[in-house]
């Protein structure tokens, strides 16, 4: 999971992966829930909160711990003794959830997120207005006109947004790149199988520079998604430019190739279009794998061959490839300043805003 703190002090959480073992004081798994809460503000009633939370897709390792650690339902029902995190505004894609439910049985955390999203949407339909703890932005249109009446809370693919928790923020400009709408049922089935995820490029401003950092994040989007993204954006590739890339699907080869790494090894071929979509790095860019340590074996994800591709992309722009799993128990953190990204001290419990903080030692599975 990744916490973004904007210059305004507003916070955005991208996904969560808080395993039960992290709550066990006798277990060595880092207590990422406490690490997160240490970096959050509390409202006037003492409730820790994020101004917005984006779920890229409902796979277990991107929503794990939501039901246990985040409040759902009206704020009036909040239990202070539970001390859960309030999500002031959800950023959620009904189309991604619909596709995921075709090929997966949604877990309890994903069901809790989906139910909360539906509650907020229905409240908007009734009131045409939402407050803290009820707000939601829908990332992409749903099928069959199901979101046609929700324009005020809908971000369409290829559109930008500059609000967080209902208010304009000068340090934020999001561009929604995916999910992509399908032209027919067959294409929708293909997109479903390729881990349809929310893909967005987020400009983060600092020191008067509107794009001090450009973050490209895409959940577990696989090769077909990135090929189609390149097809749409090859003529406007500046929209895919980034200073920080969350390498998709935990540094999986499946985001870069149709071939199986475990079966073909070095004979596996990279997709030129998918690689191009993921190679629009700006000078000095950081490419971060949210995975365990990447070994020279047949594992995928994370995959050693994917790591080498990302290292090559980084080398071309005098950048850096970083694997979160290579660090210690403290989160990987970057400060964002007018001049770009700099690695923050790992021991800092509170990183000077604006900042990007990646979860500690996040493994796949």
Secondary structure, DSSP 4 states (H G I P E B T S, - for coil): -EEEE-TTS-EEEE-EE--GGGG-TTS-S--HHHHHHTT--B-TTS-BEESEEE-S---HHHHETHHHHB--S-GGG--TTTTPBEESEEEE-HHHHHHHHHHS---HHHHHHHHHHHHHHHHHHHHS---TTTEEEEES--GGGTTTT-GGGEE-TT-EE-EETTEE-TTEEEEEEEPPPPSSHHHHHHHHHTT---EEEEEEEETTEEEEEEEEE-TT--HHHHHHHHHHHGGGGGGG-EEEEE-HHHH-GGGT-SS-HHHHGGG----HHHHHHT--EEEEEEEEE-SSPP-SSS--SS-HHHHHHHHHHHHHTT-EEEEGGGS-SSPEEEEEETTEEEEPPTT-SSPPSSEEEEPTTPPP-
